[in-house]
Amino acid sequence: MGDVLDLDQVSVRRGTTQILDEISWRVADGERWVVLGPNGAGKTTVIQLAAARMHPTVGTVDVLGERLGRVDVFELRPRVGLASAALAERIPGSERVLDVVLTASYGVTGRWREGYEDVDTGRALDLLAAFGMADFTDRLYGTLSEGERKRTQIARALMTDPEILLLDEPAAGLDLGGREELVAALGELAADPLSPVLVLVTHHVEEIPPHFTHALLLRAGGVEAAGPIDEVLTDEHLSRTFGVVLDVERHGDRWSARAAARGTSGRRGAAVT
Ligand SMILES: Nc1ncnc2c1ncn2[C@@H]1O[C@H](COP(=O)(O)OP(=O)(O)OP(=O)(O)O)[C@@H](O)[C@H]1O
């Protein structure tokens, strides 16, 4: 199997700002990746490249075997599921939950006069049910809680049966119960060999669902570490990435991290060499 994503020596610059600095990253079929890093590290920018929503300034990006810059991105994008805060903002509050998912078939938000087959409606209902939203299909999106919105957004991102699913901070803003429900649902998705390749962005190792296989750590626009999750999520790598001395622990199929007893004087970056 070829690579699903292949970023080779990619830099992104905006004006004088170097957002990504010569990063390389490869994702293969069947893998489930978490992308971790502090605020401003470049995580969303990487996701925007992978979603064919942005081009690199320098370097090459191949998504599902297609080179950005050569491929018609409007043909590529339906093959890539994306759930992000920026996309979520475009969903009208007056949209029915079922239509929020259904309209992804046309890559639009806001139902107008498009026709949908029963098979499309059935798929949207199945996806909503898989994310615990079966009882909400007729509710208006604007009336949902944050957790219910996130689950609806993920169902929507899966509607086109994408080959890769990109989730940019899906647990942001959720309470503990909502986070745990979402993590469990994503863990089930990750365990299913028929699921697309998954890439999930987060700031917190506690949000990594079970069955995730690989991790990419970003810091200041560069790759701190990338590879199998057990090799990457170490005290040393996480401490360097976040600029705080951290103890990282694995508890079965979940992770936690907290400041180590030493070097916790509140100085970010202290004693991390
Ligand atoms: N159009 C732009 N012009 C200038 N700087 C930008 C632009 N877009 C992003 N940046 C900067 O690039 C850096 C990386 O942004 P990005 O959103 O990719 O980070 P992130 O890791 O997703 O951050 P967060 O965790 O806070 O969401 C940030 O410092 C941001 O201010």
The ligand as a MOL file (V3000), in Angstrom:
LIG
                    3D

  0  0  0     0  0            999 V3000
M  V30 BEGIN CTAB
M  V30 COUNTS 31 33 0 0 0
M  V30 BEGIN ATOM
M  V30 1 N -2.1630 33.6010 7.7520 0
M  V30 2 C -1.2650 33.6590 8.7160 0
M  V30 3 N -0.4020 34.7140 8.7940 0
M  V30 4 C 0.5250 34.7690 9.7780 0
M  V30 5 N 0.6770 33.8430 10.7430 0
M  V30 6 C -0.1530 32.7890 10.7170 0
M  V30 7 C -1.1540 32.6290 9.7120 0
M  V30 8 N -1.8170 31.4790 9.9480 0
M  V30 9 C -1.2600 30.9320 11.0490 0
M  V30 10 N -0.2650 31.7220 11.5060 0
M  V30 11 C 0.5760 31.4760 12.6950 0
M  V30 12 O 1.1770 30.2010 12.5180 0
M  V30 13 C 1.3410 29.5600 13.7690 0
M  V30 14 C 0.7790 28.1570 13.7040 0
M  V30 15 O -0.6290 28.2300 13.5820 0
M  V30 16 P -1.5330 26.9240 13.6920 0
M  V30 17 O -2.9560 27.3900 13.7350 0
M  V30 18 O -1.1650 25.9620 12.6310 0
M  V30 19 O -1.0750 26.3600 15.1080 0
M  V30 20 P -1.7370 25.2730 16.0460 0
M  V30 21 O -0.6460 24.3520 16.4740 0
M  V30 22 O -2.9210 24.6540 15.3810 0
M  V30 23 O -2.1900 26.1820 17.2660 0
M  V30 24 P -3.3940 26.0250 18.3260 0
M  V30 25 O -3.0370 24.8370 19.1600 0
M  V30 26 O -3.3150 27.2990 19.1050 0
M  V30 27 O -4.6630 25.8640 17.5630 0
M  V30 28 C 0.6750 30.4460 14.8120 0
M  V30 29 O 1.6570 31.2010 15.4770 0
M  V30 30 C -0.2110 31.3600 13.9740 0
M  V30 31 O -0.3740 32.6450 14.5740 0
M  V30 END ATOM
M  V30 BEGIN BOND
M  V30 1 1 1 2
M  V30 2 1 2 3
M  V30 3 2 2 7
M  V30 4 2 3 4
M  V30 5 1 4 5
M  V30 6 2 5 6
M  V30 7 1 6 7
M  V30 8 1 6 10
M  V30 9 1 7 8
M  V30 10 2 8 9
M  V30 11 1 9 10
M  V30 12 1 10 11
M  V30 13 1 11 12
M  V30 14 1 11 30
M  V30 15 1 12 13
M  V30 16 1 13 14
M  V30 17 1 13 28
M  V30 18 1 14 15
M  V30 19 1 15 16
M  V30 20 2 16 17
M  V30 21 1 16 18
M  V30 22 1 16 19
M  V30 23 1 19 20
M  V30 24 2 20 21
M  V30 25 1 20 22
M  V30 26 1 20 23
M  V30 27 1 23 24
M  V30 28 2 24 25
M  V30 29 1 24 26
M  V30 30 1 24 27
M  V30 31 1 28 29
M  V30 32 1 28 30
M  V30 33 1 30 31
M  V30 END BOND
M  V30 END CTAB
M  END
